[in-house]
Amino acid sequence: MRLVHCRICNVRVHRELSLDFAPGLTLIGGANETGKSTLLEALHRVLFLKATASGAVVDALHSRTHPGAPTVELTFEARGRCWRLHKGFGGSRGRTELHPSKGSPLTGPEAEEMLATLLESDGPLDGRRASAVLDKCWAHLWVVQGQAGHNPLQDRQTYPLEQLIRQLEQRGGAALQSPLDQQVADRIDEQLAATFTNLGKTPRPRKHSPLWRAAQQKELAAQELAATEQLVQEDRAVSQRLSQVRDELEQVGGELDALKRRLPRLRRLQNQCLVQSKELDSLNVRVERLGQDHRSLKELTGAARQHKLEQEQCLEQEQGLAQHLVSARQTQGEHQQQVNHLRERDAYLSHKVDQLQCWKEQRRLQREIAVLQQQQQAQEQLRRGLGRLPPIDLAQVRELRRLEGRQRDCRTRRDAMAATVELLHAQAPQQVQLGEQALVVGQPLQLTRAAELRVGDAVTVRISPGRDQAALAEADQDATQALDEKLQQLGVASVEAADEILRERQGLEQQLKAQLQQADPKRLQRLQEDLAHGETRLRQLAQDVPGQADVAPTGEDPPTTVVLERQLREHQRTSQQVRHRCRQAEAALNTARQAVTTLTAQQAQAQTRSQVLASQQQSCLGQVQKLLATHGTIEALATRATQEKEHQVQAQIRLDQLRRQLQDLIAPEQDAPEVLIPRLERQEAKLENRQQQWLSEEGQLQERRRSISSKDPVTALEKAQAAWAQAQEQWEHQQQLGEALLLLKKRFRQAQADLSNRYTEPLAQAISSYLAPLHPDQQGPVCQMHYSRDAGLQGLQLWRGQNMYDFAQLSGGMREQLGAALRLSMADVLKDRHDHCLPLIFDDAFTNTDPERIPMVSRMLNTAAAHGLQVILLTCDPQAYGSLKAETVHDL
């Protein structure tokens, strides 16, 4: 399989990105946060994630800056054909299209199924499975940023172990085990499975196996032996216990006989005391009831007279409250009318205040609109002023100053190199000539070219200035011409004029900028809309005027602002006064309502009180009539009470005599009869229960002794000991057989592991070939690993000198290099299943590698490309891989 082209849209930072991949090496460079890892993640998701998936794995693809669903299109070669895969990740609306180079396009589940067939995967993942499984798909080929230092063999789920073993077997020419070895292994496993369970941890005998039956027989024999030994011990214990029980029965019988002679006398005296006590209690109750009826009759007669007086007072109070209630309701009605009138007046004044405020706001908006229009006119004048000035900016003025400085420098150099001739003194000045010009005393001349100085006819001197004055003059002329052309181009006379124009333009631009910053482009429109809204509000207020006869209407359109402000203040002040009076009236109304409510409640209470008093009076009269009907007159009731008191005294004397007799009988214990008799009864019942228990236990012990004697426990003990010894011998034999099977399986697995190392050598040699540039001094293989059928490939180690180091013991850079070599080697082994090519992607996979080793890493990747693999390297430092023979280079 080989990647050809990809195009991703709306994936994180990428609005749209199209890339071509070389058949061999592709280098993709870019700074941090340019989307290199996003590219790798998009390619991974389009191959292994359903387009209809949802959840965090799909949300992570969405862009925060580019709207639209993430879309990925990938062109690749597989099974001798070219395929174009298109996925739009839109949740339930996601779509998948797979277009082969020849044939009809596939869509939906059919396309996903064909893609899984091409990738030899278990099928596309949905959102629920993706969070746990997605990162393991092609983890042996594609290195995510930050995971280059992880051991690729650490998790068996991250690489196709079965496919690797199958390819290694094909290269080795034989399987990891022959058919005969397989039969032996199956036979051992079959016998172990028939003998043991839980073979992976602590083996336990399988149910119904010979070892399990021997263990059961041993356990049964041990149980029978223990039971027989227990029977012998029990026979001895029963004899001892039977003697103890008979002694206890004799002692309990004596105590029980003494207790049965004392209890009947105590019960008889106790019953007589209880009967006499009940009779005395009955007399006490009758005496108390007669005295209470006598007192109640007097109290009820007085209460009936008092209730009648209170009822008459309540009737008088009720009539007075009715008159006050009528007066309070009249006052409430008057206050209610006053409140209604004041509320109408307040509504009218509020309407007028709203109308005046609308007029005031309309005047304010008109003034602000006028100010904004004036500001717009001023801005237009500033723009016209800028339009009249030549378009000179700061850069052009700086260019003029540079040209002027250049001209000044040329003239300065020319003047500095010119020769100066000055005649200081001469008797005949007219005879001293410079060329054709006579020198004048005190007037120096500058020479820009060679000239002859003659003093009469006898002396002639040639004077030449320094350097090439012609070149200096030409440079001065060029600088002057350039300055003039620039001034003519800008339309100004001098540099100072250009400066003045620039300052004037900057001043106008600053004024225009200040006004534009202060001005809100939409403020005029908002003010006009507010003005239109205010006019609409005025028309509504004019139509909805509340009726008010006491207030003269205000004009519809105030003539001036002063009048408007004055009317507004007057109406506001009047409105405040009316509201204050309204609040006072409402307070008075509430007070009147409270007074009505209070009077109504008092009237109801008075009526209720009158009814209660009438009811109480009737109840008292009824109780008096009932007592008189029962006892006759009050005098008859007093006579009967005196007779009952005499009977009460006689009953108390008889009860005291019985209690003294009872006390003499219970004198030794010093307890009350109510406590002593139940205690003695409980003691009697307890002794009877103990006696019954001892008798029952005696019978049981006798029966148990007869039962034990019938079994001959001594002979049974000898037989049980012989059976246990035989079961122990049989169990030890079966246990030795099971341990032999476990040892045979262990030795067979070790032999298989030794044989499997021969098939891991091609993979280790391939890794060593890739790591050879990094370890040129190492003789023989650079690394080694092991294989087991249960754990797969494991134990990846690296030779360093004479020592072996585990993967976790290596440095970060060495782990990256060894992991990359292992991935390249696995791809080299698996490529024959995928059209002799597999794509590998490394995302900043060598960040911990020393700069001196980067060229060696490049040689390793070049070797992989030479073997037919496709390598895509993403890095933030592409200059470091100058020795990488990349066929295609992209810069994000």
HUMO-V586858 format. One record per residue. N is the residue number from 1. RES is the residue in one letter. PSI is psi in radians with two decimals (none if undefined). Layout:
n = [N;N]
res = [RES;RES]
psi = [PSI;PSI]
This chain:
n = [1;2;3;4;5;6;7;8;9;10;11;12;13;14;15;16;17;18;19;20;21;22;23;24;25;26;27;28;29;30;31;32;33;34;35;36;37;38;39;40;41;42;43;44;45;46;47;48;49;50;51;52;53;54;55;56;57;58;59;60;61;62;63;64;65;66;67;68;69;70;71;72;73;74;75;76;77;78;79;80;81;82;83;84;85;86;87;88;89;90;91;92;93;94;95;96;97;98;99;100;101;102;103;104;105;106;107;108;109;110;111;112;113;114;115;116;117;118;119;120;121;122;123;124;125;126;127;128;129;130;131;132;133;134;135;136;137;138;139;140;141;142;143;144;145;146;147;148;149;150;151;152;153;154;155;156;157;158;159;160;161;162;163;164;165;166;167;168;169;170;171;172;173;174;175;176;177;178;179;180;181;182;183;184;185;186;187;188;189;190;191;192;193;194;195;196;197;198;199;200;201;202;203;204;205;206;207;208;209;210;211;212;213;214;215;216;217;218;219;220;221;222;223;224;225;226;227;228;229;230;231;232;233;234;235;236;237;238;239;240;241;242;243;244;245;246;247;248;249;250;251;252;253;254;255;256;257;258;259;260;261;262;263;264;265;266;267;268;269;270;271;272;273;274;275;276;277;278;279;280;281;282;283;284;285;286;287;288;289;290;291;292;293;294;295;296;297;298;299;300;301;302;303;304;305;306;307;308;309;310;311;312;313;314;315;316;317;318;319;320;321;322;323;324;325;326;327;328;329;330;331;332;333;334;335;336;337;338;339;340;341;342;343;344;345;346;347;348;349;350;351;352;353;354;355;356;357;358;359;360;361;362;363;364;365;366;367;368;369;370;371;372;373;374;375;376;377;378;379;380;381;382;383;384;385;386;387;388;389;390;391;392;393;394;395;396;397;398;399;400;401;402;403;404;405;406;407;408;409;410;411;412;413;414;415;416;417;418;419;420;421;422;423;424;425;426;427;428;429;430;431;432;433;434;435;436;437;438;439;440;441;442;443;444;445;446;447;448;449;450;451;452;453;454;455;456;457;458;459;460;461;462;463;464;465;466;467;468;469;470;471;472;473;474;475;476;477;478;479;480;481;482;483;484;485;486;487;488;489;490;491;492;493;494;495;496;497;498;499;500;501;502;503;504;505;506;507;508;509;510;511;512;513;514;515;516;517;518;519;520;521;522;523;524;525;526;527;528;529;530;531;532;533;534;535;536;537;538;539;540;541;542;543;544;545;546;547;548;549;550;551;552;553;554;555;556;557;558;559;560;561;562;563;564;565;566;567;568;569;570;571;572;573;574;575;576;577;578;579;580;581;582;583;584;585;586;587;588;589;590;591;592;593;594;595;596;597;598;599;600;601;602;603;604;605;606;607;608;609;610;611;612;613;614;615;616;617;618;619;620;621;622;623;624;625;626;627;628;629;630;631;632;633;634;635;636;637;638;639;640;641;642;643;644;645;646;647;648;649;650;651;652;653;654;655;656;657;658;659;660;661;662;663;664;665;666;667;668;669;670;671;672;673;674;675;676;677;678;679;680;681;682;683;684;685;686;687;688;689;690;691;692;693;694;695;696;697;698;699;700;701;702;703;704;705;706;707;708;709;710;711;712;713;714;715;716;717;718;719;720;721;722;723;724;725;726;727;728;729;730;731;732;733;734;735;736;737;738;739;740;741;742;743;744;745;746;747;748;749;750;751;752;753;754;755;756;757;758;759;760;761;762;763;764;765;766;767;768;769;770;771;772;773;774;775;776;777;778;779;780;781;782;783;784;785;786;787;788;789;790;791;792;793;794;795;796;797;798;799;800;801;802;803;804;805;806;807;808;809;810;811;812;813;814;815;816;817;818;819;820;821;822;823;824;825;826;827;828;829;830;831;832;833;834;835;836;837;838;839;840;841;842;843;844;845;846;847;848;849;850;851;852;853;854;855;856;857;858;859;860;861;862;863;864;865;866;867;868;869;870;871;872;873;874;875;876;877;878;879;880;881;882;883;884;885;886;887;888;889;890;891;892]
res = [M;R;L;V;H;C;R;I;C;N;V;R;V;H;R;E;L;S;L;D;F;A;P;G;L;T;L;I;G;G;A;N;E;T;G;K;S;T;L;L;E;A;L;H;R;V;L;F;L;K;A;T;A;S;G;A;V;V;D;A;L;H;S;R;T;H;P;G;A;P;T;V;E;L;T;F;E;A;R;G;R;C;W;R;L;H;K;G;F;G;G;S;R;G;R;T;E;L;H;P;S;K;G;S;P;L;T;G;P;E;A;E;E;M;L;A;T;L;L;E;S;D;G;P;L;D;G;R;R;A;S;A;V;L;D;K;C;W;A;H;L;W;V;V;Q;G;Q;A;G;H;N;P;L;Q;D;R;Q;T;Y;P;L;E;Q;L;I;R;Q;L;E;Q;R;G;G;A;A;L;Q;S;P;L;D;Q;Q;V;A;D;R;I;D;E;Q;L;A;A;T;F;T;N;L;G;K;T;P;R;P;R;K;H;S;P;L;W;R;A;A;Q;Q;K;E;L;A;A;Q;E;L;A;A;T;E;Q;L;V;Q;E;D;R;A;V;S;Q;R;L;S;Q;V;R;D;E;L;E;Q;V;G;G;E;L;D;A;L;K;R;R;L;P;R;L;R;R;L;Q;N;Q;C;L;V;Q;S;K;E;L;D;S;L;N;V;R;V;E;R;L;G;Q;D;H;R;S;L;K;E;L;T;G;A;A;R;Q;H;K;L;E;Q;E;Q;C;L;E;Q;E;Q;G;L;A;Q;H;L;V;S;A;R;Q;T;Q;G;E;H;Q;Q;Q;V;N;H;L;R;E;R;D;A;Y;L;S;H;K;V;D;Q;L;Q;C;W;K;E;Q;R;R;L;Q;R;E;I;A;V;L;Q;Q;Q;Q;Q;A;Q;E;Q;L;R;R;G;L;G;R;L;P;P;I;D;L;A;Q;V;R;E;L;R;R;L;E;G;R;Q;R;D;C;R;T;R;R;D;A;M;A;A;T;V;E;L;L;H;A;Q;A;P;Q;Q;V;Q;L;G;E;Q;A;L;V;V;G;Q;P;L;Q;L;T;R;A;A;E;L;R;V;G;D;A;V;T;V;R;I;S;P;G;R;D;Q;A;A;L;A;E;A;D;Q;D;A;T;Q;A;L;D;E;K;L;Q;Q;L;G;V;A;S;V;E;A;A;D;E;I;L;R;E;R;Q;G;L;E;Q;Q;L;K;A;Q;L;Q;Q;A;D;P;K;R;L;Q;R;L;Q;E;D;L;A;H;G;E;T;R;L;R;Q;L;A;Q;D;V;P;G;Q;A;D;V;A;P;T;G;E;D;P;P;T;T;V;V;L;E;R;Q;L;R;E;H;Q;R;T;S;Q;Q;V;R;H;R;C;R;Q;A;E;A;A;L;N;T;A;R;Q;A;V;T;T;L;T;A;Q;Q;A;Q;A;Q;T;R;S;Q;V;L;A;S;Q;Q;Q;S;C;L;G;Q;V;Q;K;L;L;A;T;H;G;T;I;E;A;L;A;T;R;A;T;Q;E;K;E;H;Q;V;Q;A;Q;I;R;L;D;Q;L;R;R;Q;L;Q;D;L;I;A;P;E;Q;D;A;P;E;V;L;I;P;R;L;E;R;Q;E;A;K;L;E;N;R;Q;Q;Q;W;L;S;E;E;G;Q;L;Q;E;R;R;R;S;I;S;S;K;D;P;V;T;A;L;E;K;A;Q;A;A;W;A;Q;A;Q;E;Q;W;E;H;Q;Q;Q;L;G;E;A;L;L;L;L;K;K;R;F;R;Q;A;Q;A;D;L;S;N;R;Y;T;E;P;L;A;Q;A;I;S;S;Y;L;A;P;L;H;P;D;Q;Q;G;P;V;C;Q;M;H;Y;S;R;D;A;G;L;Q;G;L;Q;L;W;R;G;Q;N;M;Y;D;F;A;Q;L;S;G;G;M;R;E;Q;L;G;A;A;L;R;L;S;M;A;D;V;L;K;D;R;H;D;H;C;L;P;L;I;F;D;D;A;F;T;N;T;D;P;E;R;I;P;M;V;S;R;M;L;N;T;A;A;A;H;G;L;Q;V;I;L;L;T;C;D;P;Q;A;Y;G;S;L;K;A;E;T;V;H;D;L]
psi = [2.40;2.33;2.40;-0.85;2.63;2.65;2.14;2.48;2.41;0.69;1.79;-2.02;-0.22;2.03;-0.80;2.26;2.21;2.30;2.52;2.52;2.35;2.73;-0.51;-1.65;2.31;2.22;2.14;2.00;2.81;2.63;3.06;2.59;0.45;-0.05;0.41;-0.87;-0.56;-0.67;-0.84;-0.76;-0.67;-0.75;-0.69;-0.76;-0.66;-0.45;-0.58;-0.07;2.39;2.51;-0.43;0.14;2.78;3.02;-2.90;-0.63;-0.52;-0.66;-0.54;-0.36;-0.40;2.51;2.47;-0.23;-0.36;2.09;2.79;2.78;2.55;2.35;2.31;2.31;2.23;2.25;2.28;2.86;2.33;2.51;0.59;0.20;2.84;2.35;2.53;2.00;2.26;2.18;2.33;1.98;1.66;0.54;-2.35;-0.35;0.15;2.68;2.61;2.31;2.37;1.97;1.94;2.78;-0.51;2.24;3.11;2.56;2.67;2.56;2.81;-2.52;-0.58;-0.70;-0.71;-0.69;-0.75;-0.68;-0.74;-0.63;-0.74;-0.62;-0.15;0.77;3.05;0.00;2.86;2.68;2.49;-3.13;-0.59;-0.69;-0.40;-0.67;-0.47;-0.45;-0.44;-0.74;-0.29;-0.20;2.14;0.51;-0.30;-0.13;-0.64;2.17;2.02;2.60;2.29;-0.13;0.22;-0.47;0.06;2.61;2.05;-0.38;0.04;-0.66;2.07;-0.40;-0.18;-0.04;2.61;1.53;-0.79;-0.73;-0.69;-0.82;-0.71;-0.74;-0.69;-0.64;-0.71;-0.68;-0.65;-0.33;0.08;2.84;2.92;-0.37;2.52;2.94;-0.66;-0.73;-0.66;-0.69;-0.73;-0.80;-0.71;-0.69;-0.75;-0.80;-0.65;-0.81;-0.67;-0.73;-0.56;-0.34;-0.66;2.79;2.90;0.85;-0.43;-0.42;-1.71;1.91;2.45;2.55;2.39;2.52;2.39;0.11;2.82;-0.69;-0.71;-0.69;-0.68;-0.69;-0.67;-0.76;-0.70;-0.75;-0.69;-0.72;-0.70;-0.68;-0.74;-0.72;-0.77;-0.69;-0.71;-0.76;-0.68;-0.59;-0.71;-0.79;-0.61;-0.62;-0.73;-0.75;-0.61;-0.71;-0.77;-0.73;-0.60;-0.68;-0.71;-0.68;-0.67;-0.65;-0.74;-0.65;-0.69;-0.75;-0.78;-0.63;-0.72;-0.78;-0.66;-0.66;-0.74;-0.68;-0.62;-0.41;-0.49;-0.63;-0.69;-0.71;-0.74;-0.66;-0.65;-0.85;-0.64;-0.69;-0.72;-0.72;-0.68;-0.69;-0.79;-0.63;-0.67;-0.71;-0.73;-0.69;-0.68;-0.72;-0.72;-0.71;-0.75;-0.74;-0.78;-0.69;-0.72;-0.70;-0.68;-0.67;-0.64;-0.78;-0.68;-0.64;-0.72;-0.77;-0.73;-0.64;-0.77;-0.66;-0.63;-0.72;-0.69;-0.68;-0.59;-0.74;-0.78;-0.61;-0.69;-0.68;-0.68;-0.65;-0.72;-0.74;-0.64;-0.69;-0.71;-0.71;-0.58;-0.71;-0.76;-0.59;-0.69;-0.77;-0.72;-0.63;-0.62;-0.78;-0.69;-0.73;-0.72;-0.79;-0.61;-0.71;-0.72;-0.72;-0.74;-0.75;-0.77;-0.59;-0.68;-0.74;-0.70;-0.66;-0.71;-0.81;-0.69;-0.66;-0.74;-0.68;-0.73;-0.69;-0.76;-0.69;-0.62;-0.74;-0.74;-0.77;-0.59;-0.72;-0.72;-0.74;-0.68;-0.69;-0.77;-0.67;-0.73;-0.71;-0.76;-0.68;-0.67;-0.70;-0.69;-0.67;-0.70;-0.69;-0.70;-0.71;-0.72;-0.70;-0.69;-0.66;-0.72;-0.63;-0.54;-0.47;2.58;2.54;1.33;2.24;-3.13;-0.63;-0.69;-0.68;-0.71;-0.63;-0.70;-0.75;-0.63;-0.76;-0.70;-0.72;-0.68;-0.76;-0.72;-0.69;-0.70;-0.78;-0.64;-0.77;-0.68;-0.76;-0.60;-0.58;-0.17;2.63;2.41;2.21;2.20;2.25;2.03;-0.69;2.44;2.45;-0.59;1.48;-0.52;-0.25;-0.18;1.95;2.50;1.77;-2.08;0.04;2.29;2.43;2.54;2.38;2.27;0.05;1.76;2.66;2.46;2.42;2.15;-0.10;2.98;2.48;2.78;2.36;2.07;2.33;1.68;-2.56;-0.05;-0.51;2.27;2.16;2.33;2.20;2.20;2.25;2.95;2.70;-2.79;1.74;-0.48;-0.75;-0.69;-0.70;-0.69;-0.72;-0.66;-0.71;-0.72;-0.74;-0.71;-0.72;-0.73;-0.69;-0.74;-0.72;-0.71;-0.70;-0.73;-0.69;-0.70;-0.24;0.59;2.81;-0.54;2.98;-0.64;-0.66;-0.72;-0.71;-0.76;-0.76;-0.72;-0.77;-0.69;-0.74;-0.75;-0.67;-0.79;-0.70;-0.67;-0.71;-0.77;-0.70;-0.71;-0.74;-0.65;-0.62;-0.69;-0.56;2.43;2.08;-0.50;0.02;-0.72;-0.75;-0.74;-0.72;-0.72;-0.70;-0.72;-0.67;-0.76;-0.69;-0.69;-0.69;-0.69;-0.71;-0.67;-0.72;-0.67;-0.71;-0.63;-0.54;-0.54;0.91;2.12;2.59;2.34;1.89;-0.39;-0.21;2.27;2.43;2.53;2.59;2.63;-0.50;1.78;2.40;-0.63;2.89;-0.63;-0.79;-0.70;-0.81;-0.72;-0.79;-0.66;-0.77;-0.74;-0.80;-0.64;-0.75;-0.78;-0.69;-0.71;-0.72;-0.76;-0.71;-0.65;-0.80;-0.64;-0.74;-0.70;-0.75;-0.69;-0.65;-0.75;-0.68;-0.75;-0.67;-0.73;-0.71;-0.72;-0.68;-0.73;-0.76;-0.74;-0.79;-0.67;-0.74;-0.72;-0.68;-0.72;-0.68;-0.70;-0.73;-0.75;-0.74;-0.70;-0.73;-0.68;-0.75;-0.69;-0.72;-0.75;-0.67;-0.76;-0.65;-0.75;-0.78;-0.66;-0.74;-0.67;-0.80;-0.65;-0.76;-0.69;-0.64;-0.49;-0.80;-0.04;-2.24;3.04;-0.62;-0.72;-0.65;-0.66;-0.71;-0.77;-0.65;-0.64;-0.73;-0.73;-0.55;-0.63;-0.80;-0.60;-0.69;-0.75;-0.72;-0.61;-0.63;-0.79;-0.67;-0.60;-0.67;-0.81;-0.65;-0.59;-0.68;-0.75;-0.62;-0.63;-0.57;-0.54;0.30;-0.71;-0.64;-0.39;0.64;2.77;2.62;-0.65;-0.46;-0.71;-0.84;-0.83;-0.62;-0.74;-0.62;-0.70;-0.67;-0.68;-0.80;-0.66;-0.75;-0.70;-0.71;-0.75;-0.74;-0.75;-0.68;-0.76;-0.71;-0.77;-0.76;-0.65;-0.77;-0.74;-0.73;-0.70;-0.74;-0.72;-0.65;-0.70;-0.68;-0.74;-0.71;-0.55;-0.37;-0.12;1.21;-0.51;-0.81;-0.73;-0.59;-0.72;-0.75;-0.72;-0.64;-0.69;-0.72;-0.66;-0.68;-0.71;-0.76;-0.65;-0.73;-0.73;-0.69;-0.72;-0.66;-0.83;-0.63;-0.71;-0.68;-0.76;-0.75;-0.60;-0.71;-0.75;-0.72;-0.70;-0.71;-0.73;-0.80;-0.67;-0.70;-0.68;-0.71;-0.68;-0.72;-0.70;-0.69;-0.63;-0.42;-0.48;-0.44;-0.22;-0.18;-0.71;-0.68;-0.70;-0.66;-0.66;-0.72;-0.72;-0.65;-0.62;-0.56;-0.05;-0.72;-0.45;-0.34;1.20;-0.41;-0.14;2.19;2.30;-2.85;2.54;-0.49;3.00;2.82;3.01;2.85;2.38;2.57;-0.48;-0.79;-0.22;-2.68;2.36;3.08;0.66;2.14;2.73;2.33;2.25;1.72;-2.11;0.10;2.64;2.41;2.34;2.83;-0.69;-0.32;-0.16;2.84;2.92;-0.75;-0.71;-0.62;-0.70;-0.78;-0.77;-0.70;-0.72;-0.74;-0.70;-0.73;-0.75;-0.67;-0.77;-0.71;-0.64;-0.65;-0.69;-0.18;-0.48;-0.39;-0.17;0.95;0.63;0.48;2.49;2.47;2.32;2.37;2.24;2.00;1.79;0.89;-0.05;0.72;-0.47;0.04;2.42;2.56;-0.54;-0.42;-0.14;-0.74;-0.62;-0.66;-0.69;-0.71;-0.65;-0.75;-0.62;-0.66;-0.72;-0.74;-0.65;-0.50;0.01;0.07;2.69;2.12;2.22;2.07;2.13;2.23;2.66;-0.02;1.26;-0.40;-0.45;-0.34;0.84;-0.53;-0.03;2.20;1.15;2.26;-0.51;2.35;2.27;2.57;2.00;none]
